[in-house]
Amino acid sequence: MLTEQFIAAIGVPEKAPATNVARDAAIFLTTSQAHLQAVTVVLVDSTSNFLLSASADSTVHVWSIPGLLSFANVGTQGLSPLRTFTSHRAEITALAIGHSASFNNFAVSLSKDQICTIWDFHKNTVLRTYLLPSVPTCVTLDAADRALYVGYEDGSVQQIDLYTVGTTAAAPTRMNALQNGDETVTPIQPSLSSKWKSPDVPHGATLSISLSFDSCTLLSGHQSGAVLAWDVASGRVQANVLQTPLPGPVTILSFLPAVGFARKTGRELNVATVVKPRFGAFDSGDGNVPGNYAVNFELPSNLTSESSTRSAFEEALLASFFPQSLLDNGLDELTSWANGPSRQPIEADNGGPDDFMALDVQPDKIRELTLDEQNAALKAQLSSMRRLQTASFDRLEAINAERKALLKREHLRMKSRSGTTNGTCGILIPDDDESMDDSDRN
């Protein structure tokens, strides 16, 4: 397993060593005898704080990487694993770790007993158990940790949704998150319809699988040297990636990191030379670096301050709490609103329309209007009232016309029902419903 600082490799016999990397130089750090049989898988979590080593002896050890690299390794205390997972009963063939950087991250381990166990490697507790249809060989998780993909000895690949359960795809049942631990007692058997098989000629056992960064394409490496591309949405083979199979089995398969994004991450330090720490001679109970140990490094570029490259909004957004400057500005603004503009008299020569109305202005401080301004305001009010009166009269006239039409229609209906040809049916249209003359409008 390779990270930016070190390589965790599979050791022989039955050891999980760690190697510190710096260009062409390296420091080899060995551990004590950890597993009883050969180490099969070694993984490092996303925070580079924990190392998991699985073995053919059906156990998984959880190691502390800072503890392995610390100078406080007194005797063998610092070289022992933090905890050991012992729920499997056969050789562990595959191991995967979730992408979370919190303390709720989990691990997925598969063994030859056809058991897939999802467990919390921080607490060493089982979260969920799956019963697999055959012996698994490899496993991987999608980018959102919502599904895992398992490769089998018969060359098939199975998709296991971590949020649904059911033996048939027709009636799936929703499940809670893994971290709730509600389904730890009853093992779950995935649906057989979630198992993907290649319709072409057999390619041998599936030895390695890898997902793209968007979890839409899955690559599987087989015993025959073939590499197949699967469509995750449909579960079918898209194409055979290689025109000619590789001369040997595809044991390791991985997508390259996605490029082209705006944010770039890189190493800020280059270690030119490495001095072997010789932990046995430099054991320190307090964990301090020995005085005769030195490290030399070089800066590939000028160091820039993060505060100088971020705006005020980014600083407030990325901070764990509200910045003190933002709180001070808010308090100053509230104070100015309470004691400032709202209690000042209105100026006569405003440059433009106000964006707010001061409701607490004292009446004696309001500027008195001149006679011409009062006459103009009264004329505007009269004009507005005349327009309102005209609109009201028009509305009344429309209602009156509608009423007359309804009465006339009712008169004709009753006349046709009674069968009379002359005379009236007793419904009279009153004369007071006539339209108003123009004198009423004025």
N, C-alpha and C positions, 0 to 999 in steps of 0.2 A: 504494500500500500504506500503510495507516494504522496507526500504533502510538500508544502513550500520549504519546510525546515528540515524534514527528516524522511527517511524511508523505513517502513516497517516490513521486514521480510520474514519468510518462513524459514526457520532454522532447523538444522539437523544436528543432533538428534533431539526431537521434541522440545525445541526452544523457540521463543518468539523474540528475536533480537531487534533492536532499533539502531539505525545508522544515521548520524547527523551528517547533512549534506552541505557542502559549500564549494561550488564549482567542481574542480577535479579532486578535491580533498574530502576525506570523510573520517568520522569518528565511529568506531564500532563499539556498541554498548550491548553486552550480552546479559542474559538473565539467568536465574537459577533454573533448575529442572522444574518445569511447570506442568506439562502434560505427560501422561503415561504412554501415549502413542503419537504418531506423526501429526503435526499441525497441518490442517487442510485449508483454512481461510484465516486471513488477517485483515481487519478493517479499522479505520479511524473515523470518528464522528466528525460532523461539520465544524465543530469548535476546536478541533485538534487538541482536546483535553483527555479523551478516552480512547483506548485501543482495545479492540475485541479480538481474541484469538480462539478459533474453534479447532477441534481436534477429532481424530478418529476414536478417541476414548469417550465420546458422547458428551463432552463438557465444553463450556465456553467460559473463558477467563476475561474479566474486565480489568484493564490496567489503567493506572493514572500516568499519563505521559509526563506531566510536570514532576511526578514522583520519580520516574525513571531517569529524568534528566537533571534531577536536583543533586546538590552536593551533600545533602543531609541523609545520605544512604548509610546509616549506621548498621553494620553487619548485613543481614539479609532482610531486614525489616522493610526497606524501601524497594526491594526487588520482588516482593510478593504481590499477587493480584489483589485488587480491592474486594472483589466478590467472584463467585463461581456459580454459573447456571448449570444445573444438573437435572433438568426435566426430561431430557431425551434418553433413549435406551439403545441407540445404535449410532453408528458413525455419522457425524454431521457433515453434510455434503455442500451446503450453501449457507450464506450469511449475508444479511443486508441491514443497513441502518437508515432510519428516517432522516429527512432533510431539516428537521427543526433544530434550532440553536438554543432552545429553552431546556428546562429540566424535565419536560414532559416528553422527551424524545423516546423512541422505542427501537427495538431490534427485532429482526425476523430471522429465525434459524430453522433449517430443514434438515432432516436426517433420513437414513435408509429405513427407518421404521415407518415411513410414509406419514410422518407427522410434521405439520408446519405450526410452529409456536411463535406468537408475537408477545414479547415481554419487555418490561421496563428495565433497562440495564442500570438505571440510577438506583432503583429500589429492589431489583432482582425479583420482581413479581410478574406472574403470568397474566397477560391481558386477554388473550384469545387463543384458541386452538382449532386448527383445521385438519380434517382427515383427507389426505390426498389419494387419488385413484391408483397411483403407481409411484415408483421410486423417483424422487426429484434429483436433479443434477445442478441446477443453477436458479437464481432468483434475482429480481430487481424490482424497485419501487418506482412509481411515477413521480413527477415533480411535485405534485400536491399531496402525496402520501394518502391517496384515496383508493388505490388499487395496487396489487402486486402481481407480477408475472413470473410463472414458474415453468422451467424447462424440465422435460422428462427423458427417460432412457429410450422411449419409443420414438423420439423425434418430434413430439408434439409440444405445444406451448399452451398454458392455461392462464386465463385472466381471472383473478379473484377480487371481487369488489368488496372492500372493507366496510361498506355501509349498507349492503343488502345481504340477505341470507335466504336460502331456499334450494331444494333439490331440483326444482324446475324453474325455467326462466319465465313461465307464464304467470306465476304468482310469487314474486319476490316480496320480502318483508324488510322494512327499513330497520336499521340498527343505529345505535348511538355511537358516539365517538369511541375510539379505542381506549382513550385514557379514562373513561368512566368505569371500565372493568365490570360491566353488567353481564357479559356473556362469557365469563371465565370458567364456569362450571361445566356447561354443556358443550362438547365439541361440535363443530360445524362441518358439514360435508358440502363442498361447493357443487354447483349444478354441473352436470356433464356437458351441457350445451356450451359452457364457457371454455371448453377445451378445443383448441385449434389444431387441425391436422393438415398437413400439406397434401394436396391432391396428386402431386407428381410422384416420381419414383422415390423410394425411401432414401433419406440422406443420413441415416444413423442417428445416434443419440444427440440430443441438444446439450452441448457442453457449455455454452456461454450465450448470454442475451444482453442487449443494451437498448435503452430508450433514447429517442431524440429529446432535445431540450423542451419541446412543446408536447411531448408524450403522445404524439400522433403516429409515429413510425417506430417499429420495433425490429431490431436486427437479431437474428439467431445464428450462432455458429454451431456446426454439426461435426460428427465424427468423420464423415466423408470429406471434409474440407470445404463444404458448401456454406455460403452465407446467404440467408433468405431475409427479405424485407417484408414485414407484415403490416397490414393496415389495422390499426387498433380499433377503429370504429366498426369495421365489418368483420374483423377476425380472419381475413383471407390473405393469402400470399400475393403481394404486389408484383414482385420480380425476384429473380435470382441475381444478387448483386454481382457475383463473379461469373464471367463467361466460362472460365476454367476453374474448377475447384483447386484449392490449395493442396500442396503435396502431403499435408498432415492434418490432424484434427485441429479445429479452431477452439483453443482452450481459453483464450482471452479476447474479448471484443468490447470496444468502447467507442462512443461518439467523441469527436473532437469538440472542444468548447465552441459555443456560438460566438461569432465575431460580428462587428458592425454596430454594436450598441454605443451610445454616447459615453456612458460611464466606463472608464478603463481602470483596471486594478493591476498593480505591478509591485515588484519588490522595491522598497526604498533604500535597502542596504545590500551591499555586496561584500561578502566575507572573503577576503583575499587569501588568508592563511588560517589554518585551524590547528590549535594546540590540543593534543589529546589530554583530557582532564585527568585520567588515571584515578578513577573514583576510589579505588581501594586505598590509595595513598592520601587522598584529599578528603576523606570522610569528615564531615563537620556536623555536629549535632544541631547547631543553630541554623544551618542552611546557608551560611555566608560563603561568598566566593573566596577561595584561598588567595593569599597575597601573591603567590608566585604563579598564578594563572592569569593570562592576559588574552584578549581577543582583539584582533585588528580588522577593521572594516572600512569600506570606502563608500561615499555617497555618489550615486550615479548622476544626480541632478541637484539643483538648489532646493532646499527645503522651503516650502511655502506654508504660511500660517493658514489654518482653516478659516479663521475669523475674517481674514482679509479677502478671501475668495467667496464668501457667502454674504448674501444680502440680509437686511434686518428681518425680512419675512422668513427666510430660510433658517436664520438663527432661532426665531421664535417657534418655527415649525419643528425643528429637530431637537430643541431643548427638552429635557425631561420635566421642566416646570416653566412657568412664565418668567421671562427675564425681569430683573429688578428695574431696568430702565423702562420697560413697557408698563409695569405697574405704576411707576412714578409719573409717567406721562398721563396715564389715565386718571390718577388722583389729582394732578394739576388741572386737568381739563374739567373735572367735576367741580373743583373749587372755584375756577373761573366762572363757570355757569351759575354757581350759587351766589357769588358776590359781585360779579362783573356786569356784563352787557345787559342782563335782564332788568337791572334797577337803574339804568341810565335813561335820561329823557330822549325822546325821539328827535333826531336832528332834522332840520328843515330841508337841507339839500342832500338827500340820499342819492348816492351815485347810481343805484339800481334797485330792483325789487328785492325785498328781504326773503331769505329762504326759511324763515321761521317767524312766528307771531309771539310777541312777548305778552303774556296774559296777566302778569303781575305789575303792570305799569300803573302808577298812581294817577287818579283822574286829574288832580290839580296840576300835574306836570305835563299834561297833554297840551300841545300848542293850539290856541284858539284860531278858528278859520275866519277868513275875511268875508265881507258881505258878498263879493262876487263869487267866491268859492262856495258859499252857502247856496246862492241862487243857482249855480251850475249843478250842485248836488240835488236840489229840489227839482229842477227841470229833468234831470236824468231819472229821478224816481217817478215823475209824472209820465214820462215817455214809457217807462217800463210798465206802469200800471195800465196805460192805454193799450199797449200790446197784449197784456194779459186779458183785458176786457174784451178785445176783439176776438181773441182766440176762444174765450168762453162763449161768446155769442155764436160763433161758428159751430162750436160743438153742440150747443143747445138746438140750433137749427137742424143739424144733421140728425140728432136724436128725434126731433119732432117729425122730420120727413120719414124716418124709419118707422115711427109709430103709426103714422097715417097709412103707410104701405101695408103694415101688418093688419090694421083694422079693415082695410079694403079687401085684402085677401080673405079674411075671416067672413066678411059680408058676402062675398061671392060664394064661398063654400057653403054657408048656411042657406043661401038662396037656391043653390042647386040641389041641396038635400030636401028642402021643403017642396020643391017642384012648382013653385009659383013662377009665373012669367011676367007679372007686373006687381008692383008693390014692393015693400021693404020687409025685412026680417026683424025689424025692431032695433037694429044697431044704427045709431046716428053718430056722425062725426061732428064733434063740437066745433063751434066757430072760433073758440078761443085758441085753437091749435094752429091758426093761420100763421104764416111767417111774419116776423116782426118787420116793421118798416124801417127805413133808414134813419128815421128820427130817434128810434130806440137805441141805435148803435152809438149815437152821439150824446 
